[in-house]
């Protein structure tokens, strides 16, 4: 110990008995890219209507592969933060929703996570019911396509989280309620982190494949009550998986 430093006082226990730090979260390259772009939008350095640099140039600036960049862009499009205009490029959406302050949800506190999942349950149950009533044939096809991409991602083990977000986002758009959609979008940034954790739970992805198909079938049948019921069942299972992952200290496989 440096003799010029004052000796520590107290017992050395955490302040107020509280745990100040949680484990460092491992993320994929594509998730890190997406987070960087989200931060640029949140800080106002990328504004609604701004065009991102061309793919090759942006990948060079970030020092990443074009494949990882495409995955990140795809996830941000699913979150309604970016839009790809064929022949023109990738742009920040002018309708970008506000961000939910990460400080409002403590990822190291189960009660905080449970409240987030409860809010998601209430919101997405109603989005599913509205989609069953209001989805156009084109939107039904978009939900089906997103569902099938999720199934393919689960089989390949690549892009599972992005495909999951795409399915739920397609469903949200089919509800035709801009206020509820904005509310969903503002929670997606945080629930993405939770999806990354639950995706590693054995059997979770396979259960979600079945759940997504059941939700889609009820929406396609115009069964609002059934769509609401299947979404509730799905998210209750997801919450149990999340609780199991949390109990294990968010350990990565």
C-alpha positions as YAML, in Angstrom:
chain: A
units: angstrom
residues:
- id: 1
  name: UNK
  ca: [0.00, 0.00, 0.00]
- id: 2
  name: UNK
  ca: [1.21, 3.52, -0.77]
- id: 3
  name: UNK
  ca: [2.12, 5.10, 2.60]
- id: 4
  name: UNK
  ca: [0.82, 8.46, 1.36]
- id: 5
  name: UNK
  ca: [-2.65, 7.07, 0.72]
- id: 6
  name: UNK
  ca: [-5.22, 7.24, 3.53]
- id: 7
  name: UNK
  ca: [-6.20, 3.89, 4.94]
- id: 8
  name: UNK
  ca: [-9.65, 2.70, 3.90]
- id: 9
  name: UNK
  ca: [-12.36, 3.00, 6.50]
- id: 10
  name: UNK
  ca: [-15.25, 0.70, 7.28]
- id: 11
  name: UNK
  ca: [-15.53, -3.00, 6.61]
- id: 12
  name: UNK
  ca: [-15.12, -2.81, 2.85]
- id: 13
  name: UNK
  ca: [-18.66, -4.09, 2.23]
- id: 14
  name: UNK
  ca: [-20.69, -2.63, -0.68]
- id: 15
  name: UNK
  ca: [-22.42, 0.68, -0.02]
- id: 16
  name: UNK
  ca: [-25.65, 0.08, 1.85]
- id: 17
  name: UNK
  ca: [-25.23, -3.63, 1.24]
- id: 18
  name: UNK
  ca: [-26.05, -3.05, -2.44]
- id: 19
  name: UNK
  ca: [-24.25, -4.67, -5.35]
- id: 20
  name: UNK
  ca: [-22.77, -1.85, -7.42]
- id: 21
  name: UNK
  ca: [-21.52, -3.77, -10.42]
- id: 22
  name: UNK
  ca: [-22.86, -6.67, -12.45]
- id: 23
  name: UNK
  ca: [-20.85, -8.92, -14.76]
- id: 24
  name: UNK
  ca: [-19.62, -7.53, -18.08]
- id: 25
  name: UNK
  ca: [-22.00, -8.52, -20.87]
- id: 26
  name: UNK
  ca: [-20.56, -10.27, -23.91]
- id: 27
  name: UNK
  ca: [-22.04, -9.04, -27.19]
- id: 28
  name: UNK
  ca: [-21.71, -10.02, -30.82]
- id: 29
  name: UNK
  ca: [-19.97, -7.75, -33.32]
- id: 30
  name: UNK
  ca: [-23.29, -6.96, -35.00]
- id: 31
  name: UNK
  ca: [-24.84, -6.02, -31.63]
- id: 32
  name: UNK
  ca: [-21.90, -3.71, -30.89]
- id: 33
  name: UNK
  ca: [-22.31, -2.05, -34.30]
- id: 34
  name: UNK
  ca: [-26.04, -1.58, -33.74]
- id: 35
  name: UNK
  ca: [-25.38, -0.06, -30.32]
- id: 36
  name: UNK
  ca: [-22.84, 2.37, -31.82]
- id: 37
  name: UNK
  ca: [-25.35, 3.55, -34.43]
- id: 38
  name: UNK
  ca: [-28.15, 3.81, -31.83]
- id: 39
  name: UNK
  ca: [-25.89, 5.95, -29.66]
- id: 40
  name: UNK
  ca: [-25.12, 8.25, -32.59]
- id: 41
  name: UNK
  ca: [-28.86, 8.70, -33.19]
- id: 42
  name: UNK
  ca: [-29.59, 9.24, -29.49]
- id: 43
  name: UNK
  ca: [-26.83, 11.86, -29.25]
- id: 44
  name: UNK
  ca: [-28.21, 13.73, -32.26]
- id: 45
  name: UNK
  ca: [-25.11, 13.23, -34.38]
- id: 46
  name: UNK
  ca: [-27.25, 11.17, -36.74]
- id: 47
  name: UNK
  ca: [-30.54, 12.95, -37.34]
- id: 48
  name: UNK
  ca: [-33.83, 11.78, -38.89]
- id: 49
  name: UNK
  ca: [-33.40, 11.80, -42.66]
- id: 50
  name: UNK
  ca: [-29.59, 11.48, -42.56]
- id: 51
  name: UNK
  ca: [-28.07, 8.92, -44.92]
- id: 52
  name: UNK
  ca: [-25.48, 6.49, -43.59]
- id: 53
  name: UNK
  ca: [-22.23, 6.09, -45.52]
- id: 54
  name: UNK
  ca: [-22.25, 3.36, -48.19]
- id: 55
  name: UNK
  ca: [-21.85, -0.15, -46.80]
- id: 56
  name: UNK
  ca: [-18.23, -0.63, -47.87]
- id: 57
  name: UNK
  ca: [-17.18, 2.75, -46.47]
- id: 58
  name: UNK
  ca: [-19.08, 2.34, -43.19]
- id: 59
  name: UNK
  ca: [-17.61, -1.14, -42.66]
- id: 60
  name: UNK
  ca: [-14.14, 0.34, -43.25]
- id: 61
  name: UNK
  ca: [-14.76, 3.18, -40.77]
- id: 62
  name: UNK
  ca: [-15.97, 0.75, -38.09]
- id: 63
  name: UNK
  ca: [-13.29, -1.84, -38.81]
- id: 64
  name: UNK
  ca: [-15.84, -4.65, -39.21]
- id: 65
  name: UNK
  ca: [-16.93, -7.09, -41.89]
- id: 66
  name: UNK
  ca: [-19.73, -6.18, -44.26]
- id: 67
  name: UNK
  ca: [-21.65, -9.27, -43.08]
- id: 68
  name: UNK
  ca: [-21.66, -8.05, -39.46]
- id: 69
  name: UNK
  ca: [-22.65, -4.58, -40.62]
- id: 70
  name: UNK
  ca: [-25.58, -5.96, -42.63]
- id: 71
  name: UNK
  ca: [-26.82, -7.89, -39.58]
- id: 72
  name: UNK
  ca: [-26.67, -4.71, -37.49]
- id: 73
  name: UNK
  ca: [-28.50, -2.67, -40.13]
- id: 74
  name: UNK
  ca: [-31.13, -5.39, -40.42]
- id: 75
  name: UNK
  ca: [-31.78, -5.30, -36.66]
- id: 76
  name: UNK
  ca: [-32.09, -1.49, -36.66]
- id: 77
  name: UNK
  ca: [-34.51, -1.63, -39.58]
- id: 78
  name: UNK
  ca: [-36.60, -4.13, -37.57]
- id: 79
  name: UNK
  ca: [-36.57, -1.64, -34.69]
- id: 80
  name: UNK
  ca: [-37.82, 1.09, -37.04]
- id: 81
  name: UNK
  ca: [-34.71, 3.20, -36.43]
- id: 82
  name: UNK
  ca: [-33.35, 2.92, -39.97]
- id: 83
  name: UNK
  ca: [-34.88, 2.39, -43.38]
- id: 84
  name: UNK
  ca: [-33.30, 1.05, -46.55]
- id: 85
  name: UNK
  ca: [-34.34, 2.82, -49.74]
- id: 86
  name: UNK
  ca: [-33.47, 0.72, -52.79]
- id: 87
  name: UNK
  ca: [-31.01, 2.55, -55.00]
- id: 88
  name: UNK
  ca: [-30.64, 5.41, -52.51]
- id: 89
  name: UNK
  ca: [-29.06, 3.97, -49.37]
- id: 90
  name: UNK
  ca: [-29.79, 3.53, -45.67]
- id: 91
  name: UNK
  ca: [-31.39, 6.42, -43.78]
- id: 92
  name: UNK
  ca: [-32.32, 7.32, -40.22]
- id: 93
  name: UNK
  ca: [-36.10, 7.14, -40.08]
- id: 94
  name: UNK
  ca: [-37.89, 10.46, -39.73]
- id: 95
  name: UNK
  ca: [-40.41, 8.77, -37.41]
- id: 96
  name: UNK
  ca: [-37.71, 7.49, -35.05]
- id: 97
  name: UNK
  ca: [-39.22, 6.95, -31.60]
- id: 98
  name: UNK
  ca: [-37.70, 8.33, -28.44]
- id: 99
  name: UNK
  ca: [-35.40, 6.16, -26.39]
- id: 100
  name: UNK
  ca: [-36.31, 4.66, -23.06]
- id: 101
  name: UNK
  ca: [-33.64, 5.82, -20.65]
- id: 102
  name: UNK
  ca: [-31.56, 2.72, -19.77]
- id: 103
  name: UNK
  ca: [-31.26, 4.10, -16.23]
- id: 104
  name: UNK
  ca: [-34.96, 3.33, -15.74]
- id: 105
  name: UNK
  ca: [-34.28, -0.41, -16.00]
- id: 106
  name: UNK
  ca: [-31.57, -1.96, -13.86]
- id: 107
  name: UNK
  ca: [-30.38, -5.14, -15.56]
- id: 108
  name: UNK
  ca: [-28.85, -6.29, -12.27]
- id: 109
  name: UNK
  ca: [-32.19, -6.10, -10.43]
- id: 110
  name: UNK
  ca: [-34.83, -8.78, -10.96]
- id: 111
  name: UNK
  ca: [-37.73, -6.56, -9.82]
- id: 112
  name: UNK
  ca: [-36.79, -4.00, -12.46]
- id: 113
  name: UNK
  ca: [-36.59, -6.68, -15.16]
- id: 114
  name: UNK
  ca: [-39.90, -8.18, -14.06]
- id: 115
  name: UNK
  ca: [-41.58, -4.78, -14.41]
- id: 116
  name: UNK
  ca: [-40.15, -4.38, -17.91]
- id: 117
  name: UNK
  ca: [-41.46, -7.80, -18.93]
- id: 118
  name: UNK
  ca: [-44.85, -7.03, -17.36]
- id: 119
  name: UNK
  ca: [-45.06, -3.86, -19.46]
- id: 120
  name: UNK
  ca: [-44.06, -5.82, -22.56]
- id: 121
  name: UNK
  ca: [-46.71, -8.44, -21.81]
- id: 122
  name: UNK
  ca: [-49.51, -5.88, -21.51]
- id: 123
  name: UNK
  ca: [-48.41, -4.02, -24.63]
- id: 124
  name: UNK
  ca: [-47.77, -6.95, -26.96]
- id: 125
  name: UNK
  ca: [-50.93, -8.83, -26.00]
- id: 126
  name: UNK
  ca: [-52.97, -5.89, -27.28]
- id: 127
  name: UNK
  ca: [-50.80, -5.45, -30.36]
- id: 128
  name: UNK
  ca: [-51.43, -9.10, -31.23]
- id: 129
  name: UNK
  ca: [-55.18, -8.69, -30.76]
- id: 130
  name: UNK
  ca: [-55.27, -5.55, -32.90]
- id: 131
  name: UNK
  ca: [-53.17, -7.21, -35.60]
- id: 132
  name: UNK
  ca: [-55.72, -10.04, -35.75]
- id: 133
  name: UNK
  ca: [-58.42, -7.47, -36.45]
- id: 134
  name: UNK
  ca: [-56.56, -5.06, -38.71]
- id: 135
  name: UNK
  ca: [-53.69, -6.74, -40.57]
- id: 136
  name: UNK
  ca: [-53.85, -6.41, -44.35]
- id: 137
  name: UNK
  ca: [-53.07, -9.41, -46.57]
- id: 138
  name: UNK
  ca: [-49.65, -7.86, -47.25]
- id: 139
  name: UNK
  ca: [-48.98, -7.47, -43.53]
- id: 140
  name: UNK
  ca: [-50.04, -11.05, -42.86]
- id: 141
  name: UNK
  ca: [-47.52, -12.15, -45.46]
- id: 142
  name: UNK
  ca: [-44.84, -9.97, -43.82]
- id: 143
  name: UNK
  ca: [-45.54, -11.58, -40.43]
- id: 144
  name: UNK
  ca: [-45.41, -15.03, -42.01]
- id: 145
  name: UNK
  ca: [-42.10, -14.24, -43.73]
- id: 146
  name: UNK
  ca: [-40.63, -12.91, -40.48]
- id: 147
  name: UNK
  ca: [-41.81, -16.04, -38.66]
- id: 148
  name: UNK
  ca: [-40.13, -18.27, -41.25]
- id: 149
  name: UNK
  ca: [-36.90, -16.25, -41.08]
- id: 150
  name: UNK
  ca: [-36.91, -16.74, -37.31]
- id: 151
  name: UNK
  ca: [-37.32, -20.48, -37.75]
- id: 152
  name: UNK
  ca: [-34.44, -20.55, -40.24]
- id: 153
  name: UNK
  ca: [-32.27, -18.48, -37.89]
- id: 154
  name: UNK
  ca: [-32.95, -20.90, -35.03]
- id: 155
  name: UNK
  ca: [-31.92, -23.84, -37.21]
- id: 156
  name: UNK
  ca: [-28.73, -22.11, -38.37]
- id: 157
  name: UNK
  ca: [-27.92, -20.55, -35.00]
- id: 158
  name: UNK
  ca: [-27.22, -17.19, -36.64]
- id: 159
  name: UNK
  ca: [-29.21, -13.96, -36.39]
- id: 160
  name: UNK
  ca: [-31.76, -15.35, -33.91]
- id: 161
  name: UNK
  ca: [-32.23, -12.13, -31.93]
- id: 162
  name: UNK
  ca: [-32.56, -9.97, -35.04]
- id: 163
  name: UNK
  ca: [-35.13, -12.35, -36.54]
- id: 164
  name: UNK
  ca: [-37.10, -12.39, -33.28]
- id: 165
  name: UNK
  ca: [-37.22, -8.59, -33.26]
- id: 166
  name: UNK
  ca: [-38.34, -8.59, -36.88]
- id: 167
  name: UNK
  ca: [-41.28, -10.90, -36.12]
- id: 168
  name: UNK
  ca: [-42.55, -8.82, -33.21]
- id: 169
  name: UNK
  ca: [-42.01, -5.56, -35.12]
- id: 170
  name: UNK
  ca: [-43.97, -6.84, -38.13]
- id: 171
  name: UNK
  ca: [-46.79, -7.79, -35.79]
- id: 172
  name: UNK
  ca: [-46.69, -4.36, -34.14]
- id: 173
  name: UNK
  ca: [-46.96, -2.55, -37.46]
- id: 174
  name: UNK
  ca: [-49.96, -4.68, -38.42]
- id: 175
  name: UNK
  ca: [-51.85, -3.38, -35.36]
- id: 176
  name: UNK
  ca: [-52.22, 0.04, -37.03]
- id: 177
  name: UNK
  ca: [-51.88, 2.03, -33.82]
- id: 178
  name: UNK
  ca: [-49.01, 4.50, -34.05]
- id: 179
  name: UNK
  ca: [-49.00, 5.30, -30.32]
- id: 180
  name: UNK
  ca: [-48.77, 1.65, -29.26]
- id: 181
  name: UNK
  ca: [-46.13, 1.06, -31.93]
- id: 182
  name: UNK
  ca: [-44.02, 3.92, -30.58]
- id: 183
  name: UNK
  ca: [-44.35, 2.49, -27.08]
- id: 184
  name: UNK
  ca: [-43.19, -0.89, -28.38]
- id: 185
  name: UNK
  ca: [-40.25, 0.68, -30.21]
- id: 186
  name: UNK
  ca: [-39.05, 2.56, -27.13]
- id: 187
  name: UNK
  ca: [-38.84, -0.71, -25.17]
- id: 188
  name: UNK
  ca: [-37.19, -2.70, -27.96]
- id: 189
  name: UNK
  ca: [-33.70, -1.36, -27.29]
- id: 190
  name: UNK
  ca: [-33.78, -2.80, -23.78]
- id: 191
  name: UNK
  ca: [-35.68, -5.98, -24.56]
- id: 192
  name: UNK
  ca: [-33.07, -6.71, -27.23]
- id: 193
  name: UNK
  ca: [-30.53, -7.17, -24.46]
- id: 194
  name: UNK
  ca: [-32.91, -9.52, -22.66]
- id: 195
  name: UNK
  ca: [-33.46, -11.50, -25.87]
- id: 196
  name: UNK
  ca: [-29.70, -11.98, -26.18]
- id: 197
  name: UNK
  ca: [-29.67, -13.52, -22.72]
- id: 198
  name: UNK
  ca: [-32.73, -15.76, -23.03]
- id: 199
  name: UNK
  ca: [-31.68, -16.99, -26.50]
- id: 200
  name: UNK
  ca: [-28.85, -18.87, -24.78]
- id: 201
  name: UNK
  ca: [-31.25, -20.80, -22.50]
- id: 202
  name: UNK
  ca: [-31.44, -24.43, -23.75]
- id: 203
  name: UNK
  ca: [-34.69, -25.05, -25.60]
- id: 204
  name: UNK
  ca: [-35.83, -21.41, -25.49]
- id: 205
  name: UNK
  ca: [-35.49, -20.76, -29.22]
- id: 206
  name: UNK
  ca: [-37.33, -23.96, -30.13]
- id: 207
  name: UNK
  ca: [-40.21, -23.04, -27.81]
- id: 208
  name: UNK
  ca: [-40.39, -19.59, -29.38]
- id: 209
  name: UNK
  ca: [-40.60, -21.13, -32.87]
- id: 210
  name: UNK
  ca: [-43.75, -22.98, -31.81]
- id: 211
  name: UNK
  ca: [-45.14, -19.93, -30.00]
- id: 212
  name: UNK
  ca: [-44.60, -17.61, -32.97]
- id: 213
  name: UNK
  ca: [-46.43, -20.01, -35.25]
- id: 214
  name: UNK
  ca: [-49.37, -20.25, -32.84]
- id: 215
  name: UNK
  ca: [-49.56, -16.46, -32.58]
- id: 216
  name: UNK
  ca: [-49.47, -16.11, -36.36]
- id: 217
  name: UNK
  ca: [-52.17, -18.75, -36.84]
- id: 218
  name: UNK
  ca: [-54.51, -16.87, -34.49]
- id: 219
  name: UNK
  ca: [-53.81, -13.56, -36.24]
- id: 220
  name: UNK
  ca: [-54.35, -15.14, -39.64]
- id: 221
  name: UNK
  ca: [-57.66, -16.61, -38.40]
- id: 222
  name: UNK
  ca: [-58.74, -13.12, -37.25]
- id: 223
  name: UNK
  ca: [-59.04, -14.49, -33.72]
- id: 224
  name: UNK
  ca: [-58.19, -11.49, -31.53]
- id: 225
  name: UNK
  ca: [-58.82, -13.27, -28.23]
- id: 226
  name: UNK
  ca: [-56.75, -16.24, -29.36]
- id: 227
  name: UNK
  ca: [-53.88, -14.02, -30.53]
- id: 228
  name: UNK
  ca: [-53.90, -12.23, -27.18]
- id: 229
  name: UNK
  ca: [-53.93, -15.57, -25.33]
- id: 230
  name: UNK
  ca: [-51.05, -17.04, -27.35]
- id: 231
  name: UNK
  ca: [-48.94, -13.90, -26.93]
- id: 232
  name: UNK
  ca: [-49.52, -14.00, -23.18]
- id: 233
  name: UNK
  ca: [-48.53, -17.66, -23.05]
- id: 234
  name: UNK
  ca: [-45.41, -16.94, -25.11]
- id: 235
  name: UNK
  ca: [-44.20, -14.01, -23.00]
- id: 236
  name: UNK
  ca: [-44.90, -15.79, -19.72]
- id: 237
  name: UNK
  ca: [-42.58, -18.58, -20.89]
- id: 238
  name: UNK
  ca: [-39.99, -16.00, -21.99]
- id: 239
  name: UNK
  ca: [-40.18, -14.40, -18.53]
- id: 240
  name: UNK
  ca: [-39.51, -17.77, -16.88]
- id: 241
  name: UNK
  ca: [-36.48, -18.28, -19.13]
- id: 242
  name: UNK
  ca: [-35.28, -14.79, -18.26]
- id: 243
  name: UNK
  ca: [-35.65, -15.49, -14.56]
- id: 244
  name: UNK
  ca: [-33.65, -18.71, -14.95]
- id: 245
  name: UNK
  ca: [-30.87, -16.87, -16.80]
- id: 246
  name: UNK
  ca: [-30.86, -14.12, -14.16]
- id: 247
  name: UNK
  ca: [-30.61, -16.67, -11.34]
- id: 248
  name: UNK
  ca: [-27.48, -18.06, -12.99]
- id: 249
  name: UNK
  ca: [-25.86, -14.63, -12.94]
- id: 250
  name: UNK
  ca: [-26.26, -13.92, -16.68]
- id: 251
  name: UNK
  ca: [-23.51, -16.41, -17.41]
- id: 252
  name: UNK
  ca: [-22.83, -16.88, -21.09]
- id: 253
  name: UNK
  ca: [-22.77, -20.44, -22.43]
...
